[in-house]
Each structure stands twice: as C-alpha cells, then as structure tokens.
C-alpha cells in the first residue's frame, strides 16, 4: 500500500506540473505587462539535405557519401555499417561539400567509425554562408575567421564523436588532410543553436512573396537572438545598439517580450561610461534611447524604464551639450548612419540632426511618463531649437527618411522629390527600414511594398534564406546564386561585391538589421500600432496596397491580437479584429 500511495502521489504531482501544458505559450507574458522572458538556448541537430560536390567522382577516394544524408543519432557503434569512406594519399586530399538547406547559427557534430590505426585523423573544416565561401580558404580569399572560426583544422577521434563551432553557415566542406589514412564517417550533422521560442506574431496575404519575406526577416533576427542580441551570426557577433533598433521592432512584432533585449540594453549601458558614446558612435547612443522608449511602449514595464532613468537623463545632457546656439548638432565620435551614406558628410549631418530631434522627443515623452514636467518642457524646448536648423539630405534617401520621421521635412514632399525617385537605388538593408516607414507615412504604401518585393525579394532570388548585411539590386545583373557553384559566365555575388568592413566573402549573409520589412508589414499592412504603453490601446489602420487580403497576429502582454483584412467588391477594406481583455482596439476602418 505504501508503494501504491507513493505512486499515486507522484502521478498527482506530475499532473499538477503539466496541467497547463495546453495553455497558449503567450500566457508566459502575464497580465501585469511583464514577463520573465527567459528562453532556453538549445542545440538542435540537423542532417545535410544534399551533397553539392565531391573532389573525386571515381568512387575510389570517396565511397558511399550518401550515407551522410541519413538521419543520424549522434552515436558511434561497433557495427560500422553504411559509412562514408574517404581515402587519402600523398597525391590526393579527398573533400566533400555538404548543404544543410538553410543558413543557421551553430556548429558541427562528426561521428566516426573504426578506421585503421587509432591515432586521430586530421581534417580541414570550412563553413560558408555561400557555396563560394565554403570552398574558399582564409589564406587565399577575402574570407576571414573574424569573430568566429569558419576555416580551421580539426583532429577526429577513432570510433567517437567530436563537436565544433560556432559560426553562421549553410554549407560545410570537409577535406581529409592526413596522407595514407582512411577516414570512416558515420554522421556529419549541424548543431543549430537558437532560442526555443514560439513565433507568436504572424503575417499571411494573397502575395506569397511578401509572406516569405516577412518570415525570412523573422528568422534572420531569431538566429541573432543568442546570449545577447547580435547583428550577425558569422561576423559581428556583438551588441551593436543602433543595429538593434530594427531587430527589436521585429522581435516585438514576432516574439513579443524576450530577455535578450533588456539584457543587451543593460550590457551596452554598463560598459559605456558617460560621456563616451555606445560602440563609439554618437547615433548609437541615441538609438539606445529610442529602443528603450519603444520597449516601454510595448511592454509597459515602468520598473525597467526607471532602472535606466539616471543614465538616460545624463546621456541627454551630454547630447544637449553638442547643440550650438542655432540648433545645429555638433556631435563628435564616429558620425555614422549606415555604410553607404558614410562618404556623404552633408547627408550624415542631416541624418544626425533628425536623430537629435527624435531622441529629445522621446526624452520628453519619457520625462512625462516619470511625471517630471520640468524636464519634459525643457526637452520640448530643445526640440524646438533643433528644428530651427534644417539641413539638406543632399540626395541621400537614408537621411531624407529620418528627416521626415523627425518632423523636420514634409513626408509627401520628401517622398515625391527623393524617396520615390529611382526608388530602388540608394537603399541599404539597415536604413531601408526607415525609408519604408517614411514612404508609408507619405501614403505611398504600394511603392513601399514594391520596394520590399524587389529589393529584399532580390536576395531570395539569389538563394538567400536570411537577409544580408548589405545589398544592391545592381548586383543581380548576370549574377549566379549563392547556393550553387557560380558558372564562369556569371558574377559571383558573394566574392565580388561588398564594401567598407564587409568586402567580398567577409560580407555577412545573415544580419539582423536587414529585417525591417517584417516589422513594417505588421505595422503598415496589418496596421497594428501601439498607442498606449503596454499595448493597453492599439490602433488598427490597415493598408493593403494591391493586396486582396492580409491577416496575422501580434503579441501583447495580455495575449494575441488577431486581425483579418479583406477588400470588398468596391475595394473597401473590411476588418475582423479579435483582441484579448485588457487591450482597447481603435479601428480606423469597418469591422465585423
């Protein structure tokens, strides 16, 4: 009876522990507007989906390579059946190129058999975000081992398993270096490293290209949500706080609250003693304030905002000291917007002037949240002073977009004279997000949607599964795909293009700052805009452009908002909106 009683008690305990397992995962974000946001970082094995290349096609030096495409279990065994054999000698270093089907962050797991002579066997491992990168050595190309090892020697054990990583890659080349040795490979699997979190936000429409772009942006940011929020999974495995802004907007649209955002904001503040600039870049200290403001608007976490109160106001004092009596910014440090704008000093000044306006507007709002009316009024006066100096964007779309968003240029006039002119040129994957926002605010929703289809869609057309550090539509002319060997008559995009810090193969093909269309489509197509802190009041203002219908979800501290918009026979948008208790919906169009 004692044993039975213990068993019943154990069963009751397990039921109580798992009884809520069917509840929506969004419920982890509770009704106070806070969430612990902790998410487990897991390692998920992934088998290769195809063999792209063998150094030997005769079957003598590489035998049974197809065995590596079988689903592995991560365990060596004594049977030794169905193994891939690689035979090396003084005249031959057999090599194989594997494709894992999508860009991932993680490492590699290699399981070996019982090869002769139990001494470890040496191989060369080369990761690549493109086929060309995986086939290139850091010694003979523009590829690098910066931030993460992607080209290195590794010794494999006899009848065992070894793991190595981590970097960003889709393709892996394995070359046998030891001569007169026979390597037996049982398994080669990628170990994907990512946060195990649900995609709470969603987007679907009658345009599958836009659907794919939305999801690609979400996946690009997801890969960069590691211990901290990075900008790149291969290179730039760092907290670049300016780059975080479009990433955070995507996180809020797709995942809701996650600890990686406040953890990264905390870290960059802790290592930046005033009056130094975050990451050495004046605009990045301003982006920190703007991200903090957006974070509060979506989460309503006043305690977190209060935690940064003193630093925030001291930073605003530093920024104010860089304004002259005529309202002109005179920021020092690295004066940076995005890379393509860098040579255009007048445009950089115009963009920084606009960012100063946006930052002090956010500062005034935050001071008001704290009930500090004196500071609020002071910052509003600073905004008025800054608006007295209105520089020219000097033909630069990034600067022009910021000027519009800051309210120092008219949206429609800026769109008509600059942003929509040769609209697919002068765009960066980073500041393209702000160009999209400015065009939407000018009412040019269809123009922005077409830019998304062509510019971000262009990367998909070249084989991308994540969005890149930079891109130019001109690169598509006579271009080969990144997921294939580039024919001689085609241009190798990854090896040929890139600039500044991302020349050639150093170019990151998974950069979180490029995810802007995901946040943009949620905000402007689905029309979901938070207008009171903590998502207590949300405006629904859909703009379908040439779409027939669009639907999706948006995470809030109270649960998911679901929307569906359809055009009727007269082109009028009819909306259906479902919101959880605690969220007030303000609907601009008809509903049912």
C-alpha positions in Angstrom: 0.0 0.0 0.0 2.9 2.4 0.8 4.3 1.9 -2.7 0.9 2.4 -4.3 0.3 5.5 -2.3 3.7 6.9 -3.3 2.9 6.1 -6.9 -0.5 8.0 -6.7 1.2 11.0 -5.1 3.9 11.0 -7.8 1.2 10.8 -10.5 -0.7 13.7 -8.9 2.4 15.8 -8.8 3.1 15.2 -12.4 -0.4 16.1 -13.4 -0.2 19.4 -11.4 3.1 20.2 -13.1 1.9 19.6 -16.6 -1.7 20.5 -16.3 -1.2 23.8 -18.0 0.8 22.4 -20.9 -2.0 23.1 -23.4 -2.2 26.8 -22.5 -1.0 29.2 -25.1 2.6 30.0 -24.7 1.9 33.7 -24.9 0.4 33.4 -21.4 4.0 33.4 -20.1 3.7 37.2 -20.6 1.4 37.9 -17.8 -1.4 40.5 -17.4 0.8 43.0 -15.5 2.6 43.7 -18.7 5.8 41.9 -17.6 7.3 38.6 -18.5 10.4 36.9 -17.3 11.2 36.4 -21.0 13.7 33.6 -20.3 14.0 31.2 -23.1 16.2 28.1 -23.3 19.0 28.2 -25.9 19.0 24.7 -27.4 21.2 22.7 -29.8 19.1 21.0 -32.4 20.8 18.5 -34.8 20.2 18.9 -38.5 21.3 16.4 -41.1 22.6 17.6 -44.5 20.0 17.7 -47.3 22.3 17.3 -50.3 25.9 16.7 -51.4 26.9 19.5 -53.6 30.4 18.5 -54.6 32.9 15.7 -54.3 36.6 16.1 -55.1 36.6 12.7 -56.6 33.8 11.2 -58.7 35.5 7.9 -59.5 34.3 6.2 -56.2 37.9 5.3 -55.3 38.8 8.1 -52.9 35.2 8.9 -51.6 32.9 6.0 -51.2 29.2 5.9 -50.1 28.9 9.7 -49.4 25.1 9.3 -49.5 25.3 7.7 -46.0 25.9 11.2 -44.6 22.4 12.3 -45.8 20.8 9.7 -43.5 19.2 11.0 -40.3 21.8 10.5 -37.6 21.5 9.7 -33.9 24.8 11.2 -32.7 26.3 7.9 -31.5 29.2 5.8 -32.7 28.7 2.0 -32.8 30.7 -1.2 -33.2 28.7 -2.4 -36.2 30.2 0.1 -38.6 27.7 -0.3 -41.4 26.7 2.3 -44.0 29.8 4.5 -43.5 31.2 7.2 -45.8 34.9 6.3 -46.6 37.5 9.0 -47.5 40.8 7.6 -48.7 43.8 9.9 -48.6 47.3 9.6 -50.1 50.3 11.8 -50.9 48.6 12.9 -54.2 45.1 13.3 -53.1 43.1 15.1 -50.3 39.5 13.9 -50.7 36.9 16.5 -49.9 33.1 16.8 -49.7 30.7 19.7 -49.7 27.5 19.4 -47.7 24.4 21.6 -47.8 22.2 21.9 -44.7 19.4 23.6 -46.6 19.3 26.9 -44.8 21.6 29.4 -43.1 21.9 28.6 -39.4 24.0 29.6 -36.3 25.8 26.7 -34.7 28.5 24.1 -35.1 29.2 20.7 -36.3 28.9 17.2 -34.9 31.0 14.5 -36.5 30.7 10.8 -35.6 33.5 8.4 -36.8 33.9 4.7 -37.3 36.8 2.2 -36.6 39.4 3.4 -39.0 42.8 1.6 -39.0 45.4 3.0 -36.7 43.7 4.6 -33.7 45.6 7.9 -34.0 43.3 10.9 -34.6 42.9 11.9 -38.2 43.3 15.5 -39.3 40.7 17.3 -41.5 40.1 20.8 -42.7 36.6 22.2 -41.8 35.3 25.2 -43.8 31.9 26.8 -43.1 30.2 29.0 -45.7 27.1 31.1 -45.9 27.5 30.6 -49.7 29.0 27.8 -51.7 31.9 30.0 -52.7 32.7 30.8 -49.1 32.7 27.2 -48.1 35.1 26.4 -51.0 37.5 29.3 -50.0 40.4 29.4 -47.6 41.0 32.4 -45.3 44.6 32.3 -46.6 43.7 32.7 -50.3 40.5 34.8 -50.3 38.6 37.6 -48.7 37.0 35.1 -46.2 38.1 35.5 -42.6 37.9 33.9 -39.2 36.8 37.2 -37.6 34.5 36.7 -34.6 34.0 33.0 -35.3 36.3 30.3 -36.7 35.0 29.2 -40.1 38.1 27.7 -41.6 40.3 25.5 -39.4 42.0 22.2 -38.9 40.4 19.5 -36.6 41.5 16.2 -35.4 38.8 13.5 -35.4 38.8 10.6 -32.9 38.7 6.9 -33.6 35.2 5.5 -33.1 33.9 8.5 -31.4 32.2 11.9 -31.7 33.5 15.4 -31.7 31.7 18.8 -31.8 33.0 22.1 -33.0 31.6 25.6 -33.7 30.0 28.1 -33.6 29.5 30.3 -36.6 26.9 31.2 -39.2 26.8 28.8 -42.2 24.7 26.7 -44.6 27.5 24.8 -46.3 30.4 22.8 -44.9 33.4 21.4 -46.7 35.3 18.6 -45.1 38.8 17.8 -46.5 41.0 14.9 -45.4 44.5 16.3 -44.6 46.3 13.3 -43.4 48.0 11.3 -46.2 47.8 7.5 -46.4 44.9 7.4 -44.0 41.4 6.1 -44.5 38.7 8.1 -42.7 35.3 6.5 -41.8 32.5 8.9 -41.3 29.2 7.7 -39.8 27.5 11.0 -39.4 28.1 14.7 -40.0 25.3 16.9 -38.5 24.9 20.6 -37.9 24.1 21.6 -34.4 21.7 24.5 -34.7 22.0 26.9 -31.7 19.0 29.1 -31.1 16.4 30.2 -28.6 13.5 27.8 -28.3 10.7 30.4 -28.6 7.4 30.4 -30.5 6.6 32.7 -33.4 3.6 34.4 -31.8 3.3 37.1 -34.5 2.3 36.1 -38.0 1.6 37.5 -41.4 -0.2 36.0 -44.4 -1.6 37.5 -47.5 -2.5 36.6 -51.1 1.1 37.5 -52.1 3.4 34.6 -51.2 6.5 36.6 -51.9 5.6 39.1 -49.2 4.7 36.2 -46.9 8.2 34.7 -47.5 9.9 38.0 -46.9 8.1 38.5 -43.6 9.2 35.1 -42.4 12.7 35.5 -43.6 13.1 38.7 -41.7 11.7 37.0 -38.6 14.1 34.0 -39.0 17.1 36.3 -39.6 16.5 38.0 -36.2 15.8 34.8 -34.5 19.2 33.4 -35.4 20.8 36.5 -33.8 18.9 36.1 -30.5 21.8 34.3 -28.8 23.0 35.0 -25.3 22.8 38.6 -26.4 21.2 40.3 -29.4 23.8 40.1 -32.2 23.8 41.7 -35.6 25.4 38.8 -37.4 25.8 35.1 -36.8 29.1 34.7 -38.7 30.6 38.2 -38.2 29.6 41.0 -35.9 28.7 38.6 -33.0 28.4 41.8 -31.0 25.8 44.1 -29.4 25.6 47.0 -31.8 22.9 49.0 -30.2 22.0 51.1 -33.3 21.6 47.9 -35.3 19.3 46.6 -32.6 16.5 49.1 -33.4 15.1 47.3 -36.5 15.8 44.0 -34.8 13.8 45.0 -31.7 10.9 46.2 -33.8 10.9 42.7 -35.5 11.2 41.0 -32.1 8.2 42.9 -30.8 6.2 42.0 -33.9 7.1 38.3 -33.9 8.2 37.1 -30.5 6.9 39.7 -28.0 8.9 40.2 -24.9 12.2 38.3 -24.7 15.0 38.7 -22.2 17.6 39.2 -24.9 16.6 42.8 -25.5 16.8 44.2 -21.9 19.9 42.1 -21.3 21.6 43.6 -24.3 20.5 47.2 -23.4 21.8 46.7 -19.9 25.1 45.3 -21.1 25.8 48.2 -23.5 25.0 50.8 -20.9 27.1 49.0 -18.2 30.2 49.2 -20.4 29.7 52.7 -21.7 30.7 55.3 -19.1 29.4 58.8 -19.9 30.3 60.9 -21.8 31.5 58.1 -24.1 29.3 57.0 -26.9 27.9 53.5 -27.1 30.0 51.5 -29.6 32.0 54.7 -30.1 29.2 56.0 -32.3 27.1 59.1 -31.3 24.0 58.0 -33.2 24.1 54.6 -31.4 23.7 56.3 -28.0 20.6 58.0 -29.5 19.3 54.7 -30.8 19.7 53.3 -27.3 17.2 55.9 -26.0 14.8 55.2 -29.0 14.9 51.5 -28.4 14.3 52.0 -24.7 11.3 54.1 -25.5 9.9 51.6 -28.0 10.5 48.8 -25.4 8.5 50.6 -22.8 5.6 51.4 -25.2 5.2 47.7 -26.0 5.9 46.1 -22.6 4.7 48.8 -20.2 7.5 47.9 -17.8 7.9 51.0 -15.8 10.3 49.4 -13.4 12.7 48.6 -16.2 12.5 52.2 -17.5 13.1 53.5 -14.0 16.2 51.4 -13.8 17.8 53.4 -16.5 16.4 56.8 -15.5 19.6 58.5 -14.2 21.8 57.3 -17.0 19.1 58.3 -19.6 18.9 61.9 -18.4 22.6 62.2 -18.0 23.0 61.0 -21.6 20.5 63.6 -22.8 22.6 66.3 -21.0 25.7 65.0 -23.0 23.7 65.2 -26.2 22.4 68.6 -25.5 26.0 69.9 -25.0 26.6 69.0 -28.7 24.0 71.6 -29.9 25.0 75.1 -30.8 23.0 78.3 -30.3 21.4 77.9 -33.7 20.2 74.4 -33.1 22.8 72.7 -35.2 24.2 69.3 -33.9 27.9 69.1 -33.5 28.3 65.5 -32.4 31.7 64.0 -32.1 32.8 60.4 -32.1 32.1 58.3 -35.1 29.5 60.1 -37.1 27.6 57.2 -38.7 24.2 56.4 -40.1 24.7 53.4 -42.4 27.7 52.4 -44.5 26.5 53.6 -47.9 25.8 57.1 -46.5 29.3 57.4 -44.9 31.0 59.4 -47.8 28.2 61.9 -47.9 29.0 64.1 -45.0 26.2 66.5 -45.6 23.7 63.6 -45.5 25.3 62.3 -42.3 24.8 65.7 -40.7 21.2 65.8 -41.9 20.5 62.4 -40.5 22.1 63.1 -37.2 20.2 66.4 -36.9 17.0 64.4 -37.4 18.0 61.8 -34.9 18.6 64.5 -32.3 15.1 65.7 -32.8 13.7 62.2 -32.5 15.8 61.5 -29.4 14.7 64.6 -27.5 11.1 64.0 -28.5 11.5 60.5 -26.9 13.2 62.1 -23.9 10.3 64.5 -23.4 7.9 61.6 -23.6 9.8 59.6 -21.0 10.2 62.6 -18.7 6.4 62.9 -18.9 6.0 59.2 -18.0 8.0 59.9 -14.8 5.9 63.0 -14.1 8.9 65.2 -14.4 7.2 68.1 -16.2 10.2 70.5 -15.9 12.4 68.1 -17.8 9.6 67.3 -20.3 9.2 71.0 -21.1 12.9 71.5 -21.3 13.4 68.7 -23.8 10.5 70.0 -25.9 12.3 73.4 -26.0 15.4 71.6 -27.2 13.3 70.0 -29.9 12.1 73.5 -30.9 15.7 74.7 -31.1 16.8 71.8 -33.1 14.0 72.3 -35.7 15.4 75.8 -36.4 18.2 74.2 -38.3 17.0 72.1 -41.3 19.9 70.8 -43.4 19.6 69.2 -46.8 19.7 65.4 -47.1 21.9 66.0 -50.2 20.2 63.4 -52.3 20.5 60.7 -49.7 17.4 58.5 -49.0 18.5 57.4 -45.5 18.9 61.0 -44.3 15.8 62.1 -46.1 13.7 59.3 -44.4 15.0 60.3 -41.0 14.2 64.0 -41.6 10.6 63.1 -42.5 10.2 60.8 -39.5 11.6 63.5 -37.2 9.1 66.0 -38.5 11.6 68.4 -40.0 10.6 67.6 -43.5 7.2 67.1 -45.1 6.5 63.4 -45.7 4.9 63.8 -49.1 7.3 66.3 -50.4 10.3 64.2 -49.4 8.8 61.1 -50.9 7.9 62.8 -54.2 11.3 64.5 -54.6 13.7 61.9 -53.2 12.4 58.6 -51.7 10.2 57.5 -54.7 12.7 58.8 -57.3 14.7 55.9 -58.7 13.2 54.2 -55.7 15.2 51.0 -55.8 18.6 52.8 -55.7 20.4 54.3 -52.7 18.8 51.8 -50.3 20.6 49.9 -47.6 19.4 46.8 -45.8 19.7 48.7 -42.5 18.2 52.2 -43.2 15.9 50.8 -45.9 13.5 50.2 -42.9 13.3 53.9 -42.2 12.8 54.6 -45.9 9.9 52.2 -45.9 8.4 53.9 -42.8 8.7 57.4 -44.3 7.1 56.3 -47.6 4.2 54.7 -45.7 3.7 57.9 -43.7 3.6 59.8 -47.0 0.8 57.4 -48.1 2.9 55.6 -50.6 2.1 52.1 -49.3 2.2 50.4 -52.7 5.6 52.0 -53.5 7.0 50.7 -50.3 5.5 47.2 -50.9 7.1 47.1 -54.4 10.4 48.1 -52.9 10.1 45.2 -50.4 9.2 42.7 -53.2 12.1 43.8 -55.5 14.9 44.7 -53.1 14.5 42.2 -50.2 13.0 39.7 -52.6 16.1 40.0 -54.8 18.2 38.4 -52.1 15.7 35.5 -52.0 16.0 35.2 -55.8 19.8 34.7 -55.4 19.2 31.8 -53.0 19.2 33.6 -49.6 17.5 32.1 -46.6 18.4 35.1 -44.4 18.8 38.8 -45.2 22.2 40.3 -45.8 24.4 43.0 -44.3 24.1 45.0 -47.5 22.6 44.6 -50.9 22.3 46.5 -54.2 19.8 45.5 -56.9 22.5 46.2 -59.5 24.3 43.1 -58.1 21.6 40.9 -59.7 22.7 41.6 -63.2 24.2 38.4 -64.6 24.6 37.1 -61.0 25.0 33.5 -60.0 23.1 32.1 -57.0 24.8 31.8 -53.6 23.6 28.2 -53.1 25.2 26.9 -56.3 28.7 26.8 -57.9 28.8 30.0 -59.9 29.2 29.4 -63.7 32.2 31.1 -65.3 29.9 33.3 -67.4 28.1 34.6 -64.2 29.2 37.0 -61.5 29.9 35.6 -58.1 27.9 38.0 -55.9 29.4 37.0 -52.5 33.0 37.1 -53.7 32.7 40.1 -55.9 30.7 42.7 -54.1 30.6 44.4 -50.6 32.4 47.5 -49.3 33.8 49.2 -46.2 34.1 46.5 -43.5 32.3 43.8 -45.5 34.4 43.3 -48.6 33.9 40.1 -50.5 33.4 36.9 -48.5 33.7 38.8 -45.2 30.2 40.0 -46.1 27.6 38.7 -43.6 24.6 37.0 -45.2 22.6 37.0 -42.0 22.4 40.5 -40.5 19.6 41.3 -38.1 19.4 45.0 -39.1 18.1 43.8 -42.5 14.8 42.5 -41.0 12.9 45.8 -41.3 10.2 44.6 -43.8 8.9 42.1 -41.1 8.2 44.9 -38.6 6.9 47.2 -41.5 4.3 44.7 -42.8 3.0 44.1 -39.3 2.8 47.9 -38.7 1.6 49.2 -42.0 -0.1 46.3 -43.9 -1.8 44.7 -40.9 -2.0 48.2 -39.5 -1.1 47.3 -35.9 0.2 50.3 -33.9 0.7 50.5 -30.2 -0.5 53.9 -29.0 -0.6 53.5 -25.2 2.2 51.9 -23.1 2.0 48.2 -22.5 -0.3 47.7 -25.6 -3.3 48.9 -23.5 -4.6 50.8 -26.5 -3.8 49.6 -30.1 -4.7 51.3 -33.4 -5.7 49.1 -36.3 -5.1 51.0 -39.5 -4.6 48.5 -42.4 -3.2 49.5 -45.8 -3.5 46.6 -48.3 -2.0 48.4 -51.3 -2.6 46.0 -54.2 -3.3 43.0 -51.9 -6.7 41.4 -51.8 -6.4 40.3 -48.2 -4.0 40.1 -45.3 -4.2 38.6 -41.9 -2.0 38.0 -38.9 -1.3 38.1 -35.2 0.5 40.4 -32.8 1.8 39.6 -29.3 0.8 41.8 -26.4 1.3 41.4 -22.6 -2.4 40.3 -22.5 -2.4 37.8 -25.3 -2.6 37.8 -29.1 -4.3 40.3 -31.3 -5.7 38.7 -34.4 -6.6 40.7 -37.5 -8.0 39.8 -40.9 -8.5 42.4 -43.6 -10.3 41.9 -46.9 -11.3 44.2 -49.8 -14.9 44.0 -50.8 -16.2 44.3 -54.3 -15.8 48.1 -54.2 -12.2 48.0 -52.9 -13.2 49.0 -49.3 -11.2 47.3 -46.6 -13.4 45.2 -44.2 -11.6 44.2 -41.0 -12.1 41.5 -38.4 -10.2 42.1 -35.1 -10.0 39.9 -32.0 -8.2 41.2 -29.0 -7.7 39.9 -25.5 -9.2 41.5 -22.5 -7.1 44.5 -21.3 -6.4 45.7 -24.9 -8.6 48.5 -26.2 -8.8 48.5 -30.0 -9.2 51.7 -32.0 -10.3 50.7 -35.5 -9.9 53.1 -38.4 -11.9 51.1 -40.9 -15.1 49.0 -41.0 -15.2 45.8 -39.0 -17.3 42.8 -38.5 
